[in-house]
Amino acid sequence: MIKFFKPSRNNLNRSLSIGFPLITLAFVDFFANTFLDTNLTAFLSDTLSYFFPLIIGTVGLYFIRIEFSGLRILDNFNKNVNSTSFNAILTLLIIFVLFKYVPSLLDWLFFDANFNGTSKEDCTSNGACWVFIKVWFKRFMYGMYPNPEQWRINTAFIILFALVGAAFFVPVKYKKFIILFMIFVYPIIGIKLISGGIFGLKWIETGAWGGLSLTLIVSAFALILCFPIGMFLALGRRSELPVIRYSSIGFIEIWRGVPLITVLFMSAVMFPMFLPDGTYMDKLMRVIIAITLFEAAYMAEVIRGGLQALSRGQYDAAKSLGMGYWRMHLFVILPQALKLVIPGIANTFLALVKDTPLIFVVGLLELAGMIGLAKTNPKWLGMAIEGYVFAGLVFWVICYAMSRYSQRLEKKLSTER
């Protein structure tokens, strides 16, 4: 009797004739309940009726879970999503959740949404009010930056994107010059262009900077600066000189042990108290330095993991060629170590970008901060969901692009055979 019900290649037709009808019954019952408001299993108890599609579907998937059935489609299906009963339950749960909630989500996002209008009163349906995003779009992008001067921000980012694009297509011998220009020269040009005060450009205080542009500015500076600082801290933690080693350890452990929000409050509120009289440092600059040092501590540990992953033979081989400490690390050790920890470096960069909304607590209105300001406007009360969905989508696009690039770089530098 047990052999009769046990699915195998020997009783393939019998197993499939039992499994597929049960799976079909599970989906018919689910769709009838979800879209037709018809309960085909009303004669069962409420609990059993609710879980009936999941139970009967799992049983059906059990009967078609046949190893080496000879049917390519079935074998691939069993291998990928139906290898165990647990995976079968997860597969059904995901399918049921998608069919139950995705249609209503699409209705809210697109089909019942409002796209045209200039005020909250133009949002008359039950869908999302994208008019809110449309009206506030410039503020979400540029913050309180004056409208007539927004071309300066656009120009700064166009130059940056042009440099990044050029670095992908120019010959290798010129690429290093573009990278050095981007690291050491472009930041000065970009900041002067946005802040003004030279060449007849109107001075714009950093308090007016905001929106997505401020998010990108803070992220870009922190990304550029935290990597070299983290690299030197990682080398310092492995140094044989006690002063350097313990100083690096102390720095890393202190900064990793403090929440970022505390660091931001210290930089914005308490740090100016320790400056000499008459000395002033812009709040944005203090915030960028704080985020950079905070993320550098995490970057140091990621890079240290790559350094420890290398065998001692790499160090001995470099020394046998007469290389000193810095030449050995720059040309032999670090290139191999950094290649090993590309996923960890990318993860740190992604965390940095997603941590930038915390600068809102010190009065800098980046994208999330501008949305928080806009939703409290008396004319747009109740629009928080649309604003945060928009912010989530923007951050997802940025982080997904960075993630894909790190995967491409990892694949390009891979030496596995």
DRENZALO-662385 format. One record per residue (C-alpha): residue number from 1; residue in three letters; x, y, z. Coordinates in nm, 3 decimals. Layout:
N
+-----+------+---------+---------+---------+
: pos : code :    east :   north :      up :
+-----+------+---------+---------+---------+
: NUM :  ala :       X :       Y :       Z :
...
+-----+------+---------+---------+---------+
This chain:
417
+-----+------+---------+---------+---------+
: pos : code :    east :   north :      up :
+-----+------+---------+---------+---------+
:   1 :  met :   0.000 :   0.000 :   0.000 :
:   2 :  ile :   0.287 :   0.239 :   0.086 :
:   3 :  lys :   0.466 :   0.154 :  -0.239 :
:   4 :  phe :   0.145 :   0.228 :  -0.427 :
:   5 :  phe :   0.134 :   0.585 :  -0.298 :
:   6 :  lys :   0.508 :   0.651 :  -0.304 :
:   7 :  pro :   0.594 :   0.853 :  -0.620 :
:   8 :  ser :   0.865 :   0.701 :  -0.835 :
:   9 :  arg :   0.962 :   0.660 :  -1.195 :
:  10 :  asn :   0.812 :   0.311 :  -1.198 :
:  11 :  asn :   0.462 :   0.446 :  -1.127 :
:  12 :  leu :   0.512 :   0.780 :  -1.308 :
:  13 :  asn :   0.171 :   0.794 :  -1.475 :
:  14 :  arg :  -0.013 :   0.700 :  -1.156 :
:  15 :  ser :   0.175 :   0.963 :  -0.949 :
:  16 :  leu :   0.114 :   1.238 :  -1.204 :
:  17 :  ser :  -0.254 :   1.145 :  -1.237 :
:  18 :  ile :  -0.289 :   1.194 :  -0.859 :
:  19 :  gly :  -0.059 :   1.497 :  -0.816 :
:  20 :  phe :  -0.177 :   1.727 :  -1.096 :
:  21 :  pro :  -0.551 :   1.706 :  -1.011 :
:  22 :  leu :  -0.472 :   1.786 :  -0.646 :
:  23 :  ile :  -0.260 :   2.088 :  -0.747 :
:  24 :  thr :  -0.535 :   2.201 :  -0.985 :
:  25 :  leu :  -0.795 :   2.166 :  -0.709 :
:  26 :  ala :  -0.580 :   2.376 :  -0.476 :
:  27 :  phe :  -0.553 :   2.661 :  -0.727 :
:  28 :  val :  -0.921 :   2.642 :  -0.823 :
:  29 :  asp :  -1.023 :   2.670 :  -0.457 :
:  30 :  phe :  -0.779 :   2.957 :  -0.401 :
:  31 :  phe :  -0.892 :   3.157 :  -0.706 :
:  32 :  ala :  -1.259 :   3.097 :  -0.626 :
:  33 :  asn :  -1.208 :   3.236 :  -0.275 :
:  34 :  thr :  -0.988 :   3.528 :  -0.385 :
:  35 :  phe :  -1.158 :   3.655 :  -0.700 :
:  36 :  leu :  -1.511 :   3.506 :  -0.700 :
:  37 :  asp :  -1.590 :   3.519 :  -0.326 :
:  38 :  thr :  -1.693 :   3.154 :  -0.348 :
:  39 :  asn :  -1.584 :   2.909 :  -0.081 :
:  40 :  leu :  -1.579 :   2.561 :  -0.234 :
:  41 :  thr :  -1.486 :   2.406 :   0.100 :
:  42 :  ala :  -1.748 :   2.577 :   0.316 :
:  43 :  phe :  -1.848 :   2.237 :   0.454 :
:  44 :  leu :  -1.513 :   2.218 :   0.638 :
:  45 :  ser :  -1.422 :   2.405 :   0.954 :
:  46 :  asp :  -1.308 :   2.766 :   0.907 :
:  47 :  thr :  -0.943 :   2.689 :   0.986 :
:  48 :  leu :  -0.928 :   2.381 :   0.764 :
:  49 :  ser :  -1.112 :   2.561 :   0.485 :
:  50 :  tyr :  -0.867 :   2.852 :   0.499 :
:  51 :  phe :  -0.558 :   2.630 :   0.475 :
:  52 :  phe :  -0.713 :   2.376 :   0.236 :
:  53 :  pro :  -0.540 :   2.508 :  -0.083 :
:  54 :  leu :  -0.202 :   2.501 :   0.090 :
:  55 :  ile :  -0.253 :   2.149 :   0.232 :
:  56 :  ile :  -0.393 :   1.989 :  -0.079 :
:  57 :  gly :  -0.139 :   2.169 :  -0.300 :
:  58 :  thr :   0.150 :   2.040 :  -0.088 :
:  59 :  val :   0.016 :   1.685 :  -0.117 :
:  60 :  gly :  -0.014 :   1.727 :  -0.492 :
:  61 :  leu :   0.344 :   1.856 :  -0.519 :
:  62 :  tyr :   0.458 :   1.553 :  -0.317 :
:  63 :  phe :   0.314 :   1.316 :  -0.576 :
:  64 :  ile :   0.492 :   1.485 :  -0.868 :
:  65 :  arg :   0.826 :   1.500 :  -0.680 :
:  66 :  ile :   0.982 :   1.216 :  -0.882 :
:  67 :  glu :   1.359 :   1.190 :  -0.915 :
:  68 :  phe :   1.489 :   1.141 :  -1.269 :
:  69 :  ser :   1.141 :   1.117 :  -1.413 :
:  70 :  gly :   1.274 :   1.157 :  -1.767 :
:  71 :  leu :   1.055 :   1.465 :  -1.820 :
:  72 :  arg :   1.289 :   1.764 :  -1.849 :
:  73 :  ile :   1.038 :   2.028 :  -1.742 :
:  74 :  leu :   0.925 :   1.825 :  -1.441 :
:  75 :  asp :   1.281 :   1.747 :  -1.333 :
:  76 :  asn :   1.382 :   2.116 :  -1.350 :
:  77 :  phe :   1.069 :   2.215 :  -1.157 :
:  78 :  asn :   1.139 :   1.960 :  -0.882 :
:  79 :  lys :   1.505 :   2.059 :  -0.865 :
:  80 :  asn :   1.441 :   2.432 :  -0.833 :
:  81 :  val :   1.119 :   2.474 :  -0.632 :
:  82 :  asn :   0.990 :   2.132 :  -0.527 :
:  83 :  ser :   1.294 :   1.952 :  -0.392 :
:  84 :  thr :   1.145 :   1.909 :  -0.041 :
:  85 :  ser :   0.805 :   1.948 :   0.124 :
:  86 :  phe :   0.927 :   2.267 :   0.291 :
:  87 :  asn :   1.021 :   2.416 :  -0.047 :
:  88 :  ala :   0.684 :   2.306 :  -0.185 :
:  89 :  ile :   0.502 :   2.493 :   0.094 :
:  90 :  leu :   0.716 :   2.803 :   0.036 :
:  91 :  thr :   0.645 :   2.788 :  -0.338 :
:  92 :  leu :   0.270 :   2.772 :  -0.283 :
:  93 :  leu :   0.278 :   3.047 :  -0.021 :
:  94 :  ile :   0.468 :   3.282 :  -0.252 :
:  95 :  ile :   0.233 :   3.213 :  -0.544 :
:  96 :  phe :  -0.078 :   3.260 :  -0.332 :
:  97 :  val :   0.051 :   3.583 :  -0.174 :
:  98 :  leu :   0.147 :   3.726 :  -0.515 :
:  99 :  phe :  -0.192 :   3.649 :  -0.669 :
: 100 :  lys :  -0.379 :   3.778 :  -0.365 :
: 101 :  tyr :  -0.201 :   4.108 :  -0.305 :
: 102 :  val :  -0.022 :   4.210 :  -0.627 :
: 103 :  pro :  -0.345 :   4.298 :  -0.819 :
: 104 :  ser :  -0.465 :   4.531 :  -0.542 :
: 105 :  leu :  -0.116 :   4.678 :  -0.515 :
: 106 :  leu :  -0.107 :   4.746 :  -0.891 :
: 107 :  asp :  -0.450 :   4.906 :  -0.867 :
: 108 :  trp :  -0.327 :   5.140 :  -0.595 :
: 109 :  leu :   0.001 :   5.220 :  -0.771 :
: 110 :  phe :  -0.120 :   5.263 :  -1.130 :
: 111 :  phe :  -0.474 :   5.178 :  -1.237 :
: 112 :  asp :  -0.663 :   5.372 :  -0.967 :
: 113 :  ala :  -0.388 :   5.629 :  -0.909 :
: 114 :  asn :  -0.413 :   6.002 :  -0.979 :
: 115 :  phe :  -0.142 :   6.152 :  -1.199 :
: 116 :  asn :  -0.294 :   6.482 :  -1.316 :
: 117 :  gly :  -0.364 :   6.786 :  -1.106 :
: 118 :  thr :  -0.201 :   7.053 :  -0.894 :
: 119 :  ser :  -0.357 :   7.004 :  -0.550 :
: 120 :  lys :  -0.473 :   6.737 :  -0.309 :
: 121 :  glu :  -0.833 :   6.800 :  -0.415 :
: 122 :  asp :  -0.751 :   6.658 :  -0.758 :
: 123 :  cys :  -0.695 :   6.315 :  -0.600 :
: 124 :  thr :  -1.047 :   6.175 :  -0.610 :
: 125 :  ser :  -0.992 :   5.799 :  -0.641 :
: 126 :  asn :  -0.882 :   5.537 :  -0.389 :
: 127 :  gly :  -0.543 :   5.494 :  -0.555 :
: 128 :  ala :  -0.213 :   5.667 :  -0.492 :
: 129 :  cys :  -0.198 :   6.045 :  -0.527 :
: 130 :  trp :   0.111 :   6.090 :  -0.744 :
: 131 :  val :   0.011 :   6.455 :  -0.785 :
: 132 :  phe :   0.191 :   6.502 :  -0.452 :
: 133 :  ile :   0.518 :   6.381 :  -0.605 :
: 134 :  lys :   0.460 :   6.586 :  -0.920 :
: 135 :  val :   0.404 :   6.913 :  -0.732 :
: 136 :  trp :   0.693 :   6.860 :  -0.487 :
: 137 :  phe :   0.933 :   6.696 :  -0.733 :
: 138 :  lys :   1.179 :   6.986 :  -0.756 :
: 139 :  arg :   1.196 :   7.015 :  -0.379 :
: 140 :  phe :   1.256 :   6.642 :  -0.351 :
: 141 :  met :   1.543 :   6.677 :  -0.598 :
: 142 :  tyr :   1.702 :   7.007 :  -0.487 :
: 143 :  gly :   1.564 :   7.088 :  -0.143 :
: 144 :  met :   1.537 :   7.463 :  -0.076 :
: 145 :  tyr :   1.799 :   7.544 :  -0.337 :
: 146 :  pro :   1.677 :   7.852 :  -0.535 :
: 147 :  asn :   1.499 :   7.754 :  -0.855 :
: 148 :  pro :   1.696 :   7.991 :  -1.085 :
: 149 :  glu :   2.025 :   7.842 :  -0.961 :
: 150 :  gln :   1.938 :   7.473 :  -0.991 :
: 151 :  trp :   2.124 :   7.451 :  -1.322 :
: 152 :  arg :   2.444 :   7.460 :  -1.119 :
: 153 :  ile :   2.359 :   7.133 :  -0.944 :
: 154 :  asn :   2.261 :   6.978 :  -1.277 :
: 155 :  thr :   2.588 :   7.091 :  -1.435 :
: 156 :  ala :   2.795 :   6.950 :  -1.147 :
: 157 :  phe :   2.633 :   6.608 :  -1.177 :
: 158 :  ile :   2.648 :   6.608 :  -1.558 :
: 159 :  ile :   3.025 :   6.665 :  -1.534 :
: 160 :  leu :   3.051 :   6.381 :  -1.280 :
: 161 :  phe :   2.852 :   6.139 :  -1.496 :
: 162 :  ala :   3.059 :   6.238 :  -1.800 :
: 163 :  leu :   3.381 :   6.163 :  -1.612 :
: 164 :  val :   3.249 :   5.828 :  -1.490 :
: 165 :  gly :   3.135 :   5.739 :  -1.842 :
: 166 :  ala :   3.469 :   5.843 :  -1.989 :
: 167 :  ala :   3.653 :   5.620 :  -1.740 :
: 168 :  phe :   3.481 :   5.317 :  -1.896 :
: 169 :  phe :   3.574 :   5.392 :  -2.256 :
: 170 :  val :   3.913 :   5.565 :  -2.260 :
: 171 :  pro :   4.233 :   5.358 :  -2.297 :
: 172 :  val :   4.376 :   5.215 :  -1.979 :
: 173 :  lys :   4.675 :   5.450 :  -1.981 :
: 174 :  tyr :   4.441 :   5.753 :  -1.955 :
: 175 :  lys :   4.196 :   5.598 :  -1.709 :
: 176 :  lys :   4.419 :   5.658 :  -1.408 :
: 177 :  phe :   4.436 :   6.030 :  -1.484 :
: 178 :  ile :   4.056 :   6.053 :  -1.498 :
: 179 :  ile :   4.028 :   5.870 :  -1.165 :
: 180 :  leu :   4.284 :   6.100 :  -1.001 :
: 181 :  phe :   4.100 :   6.402 :  -1.142 :
: 182 :  met :   3.770 :   6.273 :  -1.004 :
: 183 :  ile :   3.917 :   6.211 :  -0.658 :
: 184 :  phe :   4.129 :   6.522 :  -0.606 :
: 185 :  val :   4.014 :   6.793 :  -0.847 :
: 186 :  tyr :   3.647 :   6.737 :  -0.928 :
: 187 :  pro :   3.521 :   6.759 :  -0.565 :
: 188 :  ile :   3.660 :   7.113 :  -0.541 :
: 189 :  ile :   3.507 :   7.211 :  -0.876 :
: 190 :  gly :   3.172 :   7.055 :  -0.790 :
: 191 :  ile :   3.146 :   7.216 :  -0.445 :
: 192 :  lys :   3.247 :   7.558 :  -0.574 :
: 193 :  leu :   2.997 :   7.531 :  -0.858 :
: 194 :  ile :   2.712 :   7.438 :  -0.623 :
: 195 :  ser :   2.801 :   7.671 :  -0.334 :
: 196 :  gly :   2.907 :   7.965 :  -0.551 :
: 197 :  gly :   3.088 :   8.272 :  -0.424 :
: 198 :  ile :   3.333 :   8.274 :  -0.718 :
: 199 :  phe :   3.317 :   8.369 :  -1.086 :
: 200 :  gly :   3.009 :   8.580 :  -1.023 :
: 201 :  leu :   2.803 :   8.286 :  -0.893 :
: 202 :  lys :   2.562 :   8.368 :  -0.614 :
: 203 :  trp :   2.656 :   8.221 :  -0.276 :
: 204 :  ile :   2.412 :   7.949 :  -0.161 :
: 205 :  glu :   2.448 :   7.842 :   0.200 :
: 206 :  thr :   2.450 :   7.468 :   0.265 :
: 207 :  gly :   2.134 :   7.498 :   0.474 :
: 208 :  ala :   1.945 :   7.547 :   0.147 :
: 209 :  trp :   2.091 :   7.232 :  -0.007 :
: 210 :  gly :   1.864 :   6.933 :   0.013 :
: 211 :  gly :   1.668 :   6.660 :  -0.157 :
: 212 :  leu :   1.820 :   6.383 :  -0.362 :
: 213 :  ser :   2.109 :   6.606 :  -0.469 :
: 214 :  leu :   2.222 :   6.639 :  -0.106 :
: 215 :  thr :   2.187 :   6.263 :  -0.060 :
: 216 :  leu :   2.416 :   6.206 :  -0.357 :
: 217 :  ile :   2.665 :   6.472 :  -0.245 :
: 218 :  val :   2.701 :   6.329 :   0.104 :
: 219 :  ser :   2.715 :   5.972 :  -0.028 :
: 220 :  ala :   2.972 :   6.054 :  -0.297 :
: 221 :  phe :   3.211 :   6.233 :  -0.062 :
: 222 :  ala :   3.179 :   5.966 :   0.206 :
: 223 :  leu :   3.232 :   5.687 :  -0.049 :
: 224 :  ile :   3.543 :   5.849 :  -0.192 :
: 225 :  leu :   3.700 :   5.926 :   0.146 :
: 226 :  cys :   3.605 :   5.626 :   0.361 :
: 227 :  phe :   3.775 :   5.373 :   0.134 :
: 228 :  pro :   4.136 :   5.500 :   0.161 :
: 229 :  ile :   4.094 :   5.577 :   0.532 :
: 230 :  gly :   3.956 :   5.228 :   0.592 :
: 231 :  met :   4.243 :   5.076 :   0.394 :
: 232 :  phe :   4.505 :   5.253 :   0.605 :
: 233 :  leu :   4.322 :   5.156 :   0.925 :
: 234 :  ala :   4.318 :   4.790 :   0.813 :
: 235 :  leu :   4.692 :   4.803 :   0.744 :
: 236 :  gly :   4.748 :   4.983 :   1.073 :
: 237 :  arg :   4.560 :   4.716 :   1.268 :
: 238 :  arg :   4.795 :   4.452 :   1.124 :
: 239 :  ser :   5.107 :   4.663 :   1.179 :
: 240 :  glu :   5.392 :   4.528 :   1.390 :
: 241 :  leu :   5.440 :   4.871 :   1.551 :
: 242 :  pro :   5.239 :   4.872 :   1.878 :
: 243 :  val :   5.156 :   5.245 :   1.865 :
: 244 :  ile :   5.006 :   5.220 :   1.515 :
: 245 :  arg :   4.835 :   4.887 :   1.579 :
: 246 :  tyr :   4.666 :   4.985 :   1.906 :
: 247 :  ser :   4.572 :   5.329 :   1.776 :
: 248 :  ser :   4.401 :   5.169 :   1.478 :
: 249 :  ile :   4.227 :   4.912 :   1.698 :
: 250 :  gly :   4.106 :   5.183 :   1.933 :
: 251 :  phe :   3.971 :   5.398 :   1.650 :
: 252 :  ile :   3.790 :   5.108 :   1.484 :
: 253 :  glu :   3.634 :   4.971 :   1.800 :
: 254 :  ile :   3.521 :   5.311 :   1.929 :
: 255 :  trp :   3.355 :   5.414 :   1.603 :
: 256 :  arg :   3.196 :   5.075 :   1.546 :
: 257 :  gly :   3.059 :   5.073 :   1.899 :
: 258 :  val :   2.869 :   5.403 :   1.868 :
: 259 :  pro :   2.538 :   5.445 :   1.676 :
: 260 :  leu :   2.562 :   5.670 :   1.371 :
: 261 :  ile :   2.282 :   5.895 :   1.498 :
: 262 :  thr :   2.493 :   5.967 :   1.809 :
: 263 :  val :   2.794 :   6.049 :   1.593 :
: 264 :  leu :   2.584 :   6.292 :   1.387 :
: 265 :  phe :   2.456 :   6.468 :   1.700 :
: 266 :  met :   2.811 :   6.497 :   1.830 :
: 267 :  ser :   2.936 :   6.647 :   1.503 :
: 268 :  ala :   2.646 :   6.892 :   1.470 :
: 269 :  val :   2.596 :   7.000 :   1.831 :
: 270 :  met :   2.895 :   6.922 :   2.053 :
: 271 :  phe :   3.192 :   6.946 :   1.816 :
: 272 :  pro :   3.156 :   7.325 :   1.760 :
: 273 :  met :   3.192 :   7.373 :   2.138 :
: 274 :  phe :   3.550 :   7.246 :   2.122 :
: 275 :  leu :   3.655 :   7.478 :   1.840 :
: 276 :  pro :   3.855 :   7.794 :   1.923 :
: 277 :  asp :   3.664 :   8.121 :   1.937 :
: 278 :  gly :   3.604 :   8.263 :   1.593 :
: 279 :  thr :   3.652 :   7.927 :   1.422 :
: 280 :  tyr :   3.363 :   7.804 :   1.214 :
: 281 :  met :   3.314 :   7.478 :   1.026 :
: 282 :  asp :   3.006 :   7.429 :   0.810 :
: 283 :  lys :   2.753 :   7.178 :   0.943 :
: 284 :  leu :   2.746 :   6.983 :   0.617 :
: 285 :  met :   3.123 :   6.947 :   0.625 :
: 286 :  arg :   3.107 :   6.820 :   0.984 :
: 287 :  val :   2.838 :   6.568 :   0.890 :
: 288 :  ile :   3.035 :   6.439 :   0.590 :
: 289 :  ile :   3.345 :   6.393 :   0.808 :
: 290 :  ala :   3.141 :   6.211 :   1.075 :
: 291 :  ile :   2.980 :   5.970 :   0.827 :
: 292 :  thr :   3.316 :   5.913 :   0.655 :
: 293 :  leu :   3.496 :   5.820 :   0.977 :
: 294 :  phe :   3.206 :   5.604 :   1.090 :
: 295 :  glu :   3.195 :   5.404 :   0.766 :
: 296 :  ala :   3.576 :   5.390 :   0.746 :
: 297 :  ala :   3.578 :   5.180 :   1.064 :
: 298 :  tyr :   3.351 :   4.922 :   0.899 :
: 299 :  met :   3.547 :   4.939 :   0.574 :
: 300 :  ala :   3.868 :   4.870 :   0.767 :
: 301 :  glu :   3.731 :   4.542 :   0.902 :
: 302 :  val :   3.613 :   4.435 :   0.556 :
: 303 :  ile :   3.955 :   4.500 :   0.405 :
: 304 :  arg :   4.129 :   4.332 :   0.701 :
: 305 :  gly :   3.929 :   4.019 :   0.625 :
: 306 :  gly :   4.072 :   4.019 :   0.273 :
: 307 :  leu :   4.425 :   4.072 :   0.402 :
: 308 :  gln :   4.393 :   3.779 :   0.643 :
: 309 :  ala :   4.258 :   3.555 :   0.367 :
: 310 :  leu :   4.587 :   3.570 :   0.176 :
: 311 :  ser :   4.844 :   3.303 :   0.243 :
: 312 :  arg :   5.178 :   3.386 :   0.400 :
: 313 :  gly :   5.344 :   3.280 :   0.076 :
: 314 :  gln :   5.226 :   3.598 :  -0.099 :
: 315 :  tyr :   5.412 :   3.811 :   0.153 :
: 316 :  asp :   5.724 :   3.597 :   0.135 :
: 317 :  ala :   5.722 :   3.601 :  -0.246 :
: 318 :  ala :   5.699 :   3.981 :  -0.254 :
: 319 :  lys :   5.981 :   4.016 :  -0.001 :
: 320 :  ser :   6.196 :   3.775 :  -0.200 :
: 321 :  leu :   6.172 :   4.019 :  -0.492 :
: 322 :  gly :   6.320 :   4.292 :  -0.273 :
: 323 :  met :   5.995 :   4.485 :  -0.228 :
: 324 :  gly :   5.956 :   4.713 :   0.070 :
: 325 :  tyr :   5.644 :   4.741 :   0.286 :
: 326 :  trp :   5.451 :   4.988 :   0.072 :
: 327 :  arg :   5.547 :   4.843 :  -0.267 :
: 328 :  met :   5.458 :   4.496 :  -0.144 :
: 329 :  his :   5.115 :   4.603 :  -0.026 :
: 330 :  leu :   5.034 :   4.833 :  -0.318 :
: 331 :  phe :   5.138 :   4.597 :  -0.598 :
: 332 :  val :   5.096 :   4.246 :  -0.453 :
: 333 :  ile :   4.887 :   4.223 :  -0.136 :
: 334 :  leu :   4.611 :   4.484 :  -0.167 :
: 335 :  pro :   4.510 :   4.402 :  -0.527 :
: 336 :  gln :   4.449 :   4.041 :  -0.427 :
: 337 :  ala :   4.288 :   4.123 :  -0.092 :
: 338 :  leu :   4.047 :   4.382 :  -0.235 :
: 339 :  lys :   3.939 :   4.143 :  -0.508 :
: 340 :  leu :   3.839 :   3.889 :  -0.243 :
: 341 :  val :   3.623 :   4.132 :  -0.048 :
: 342 :  ile :   3.438 :   4.311 :  -0.329 :
: 343 :  pro :   3.099 :   4.186 :  -0.193 :
: 344 :  gly :   3.183 :   4.320 :   0.153 :
: 345 :  ile :   3.299 :   4.655 :   0.016 :
: 346 :  ala :   2.982 :   4.687 :  -0.192 :
: 347 :  asn :   2.773 :   4.600 :   0.114 :
: 348 :  thr :   2.943 :   4.876 :   0.314 :
: 349 :  phe :   2.885 :   5.126 :   0.034 :
: 350 :  leu :   2.517 :   5.028 :   0.015 :
: 351 :  ala :   2.479 :   5.071 :   0.391 :
: 352 :  leu :   2.641 :   5.413 :   0.366 :
: 353 :  val :   2.396 :   5.533 :   0.100 :
: 354 :  lys :   2.100 :   5.408 :   0.304 :
: 355 :  asp :   2.236 :   5.573 :   0.621 :
: 356 :  thr :   2.236 :   5.923 :   0.468 :
: 357 :  pro :   1.868 :   5.992 :   0.561 :
: 358 :  leu :   1.984 :   6.008 :   0.924 :
: 359 :  ile :   2.130 :   6.354 :   0.857 :
: 360 :  phe :   1.771 :   6.473 :   0.883 :
: 361 :  val :   1.806 :   6.462 :   1.262 :
: 362 :  val :   2.066 :   6.743 :   1.252 :
: 363 :  gly :   1.856 :   6.968 :   1.031 :
: 364 :  leu :   1.982 :   6.875 :   0.682 :
: 365 :  leu :   1.689 :   6.795 :   0.456 :
: 366 :  glu :   1.796 :   6.525 :   0.210 :
: 367 :  leu :   1.537 :   6.324 :   0.016 :
: 368 :  ala :   1.367 :   6.157 :   0.314 :
: 369 :  gly :   1.388 :   6.479 :   0.511 :
: 370 :  met :   1.218 :   6.678 :   0.235 :
: 371 :  ile :   0.941 :   6.418 :   0.219 :
: 372 :  gly :   0.899 :   6.448 :   0.595 :
: 373 :  leu :   0.871 :   6.826 :   0.554 :
: 374 :  ala :   0.628 :   6.805 :   0.261 :
: 375 :  lys :   0.390 :   6.561 :   0.432 :
: 376 :  thr :   0.342 :   6.808 :   0.721 :
: 377 :  asn :   0.229 :   7.083 :   0.486 :
: 378 :  pro :  -0.138 :   7.160 :   0.570 :
: 379 :  lys :  -0.232 :   7.136 :   0.203 :
: 380 :  trp :  -0.083 :   6.786 :   0.167 :
: 381 :  leu :  -0.161 :   6.607 :   0.490 :
: 382 :  gly :  -0.198 :   6.231 :   0.455 :
: 383 :  met :   0.045 :   6.195 :   0.162 :
: 384 :  ala :   0.321 :   6.019 :   0.360 :
: 385 :  ile :   0.273 :   5.680 :   0.192 :
: 386 :  glu :   0.322 :   5.815 :  -0.161 :
: 387 :  gly :   0.629 :   6.010 :  -0.052 :
: 388 :  tyr :   0.802 :   5.719 :   0.117 :
: 389 :  val :   0.715 :   5.481 :  -0.168 :
: 390 :  phe :   0.884 :   5.728 :  -0.403 :
: 391 :  ala :   1.189 :   5.754 :  -0.173 :
: 392 :  gly :   1.207 :   5.376 :  -0.142 :
: 393 :  leu :   1.200 :   5.337 :  -0.519 :
: 394 :  val :   1.477 :   5.596 :  -0.564 :
: 395 :  phe :   1.701 :   5.432 :  -0.304 :
: 396 :  trp :   1.631 :   5.088 :  -0.452 :
: 397 :  val :   1.737 :   5.204 :  -0.800 :
: 398 :  ile :   2.060 :   5.355 :  -0.664 :
: 399 :  cys :   2.148 :   5.053 :  -0.449 :
: 400 :  tyr :   2.050 :   4.802 :  -0.718 :
: 401 :  ala :   2.274 :   4.977 :  -0.971 :
: 402 :  met :   2.566 :   4.971 :  -0.726 :
: 403 :  ser :   2.500 :   4.605 :  -0.648 :
: 404 :  arg :   2.491 :   4.506 :  -1.015 :
: 405 :  tyr :   2.814 :   4.694 :  -1.083 :
: 406 :  ser :   2.989 :   4.520 :  -0.792 :
: 407 :  gln :   2.875 :   4.181 :  -0.926 :
: 408 :  arg :   3.003 :   4.271 :  -1.271 :
: 409 :  leu :   3.335 :   4.385 :  -1.125 :
: 410 :  glu :   3.362 :   4.070 :  -0.914 :
: 411 :  lys :   3.301 :   3.853 :  -1.221 :
: 412 :  lys :   3.549 :   4.051 :  -1.429 :
: 413 :  leu :   3.827 :   4.018 :  -1.170 :
: 414 :  ser :   3.753 :   3.657 :  -1.083 :
: 415 :  thr :   4.044 :   3.417 :  -1.132 :
: 416 :  glu :   3.847 :   3.099 :  -1.059 :
: 417 :  arg :   3.851 :   2.829 :  -1.322 :
+-----+------+---------+---------+---------+
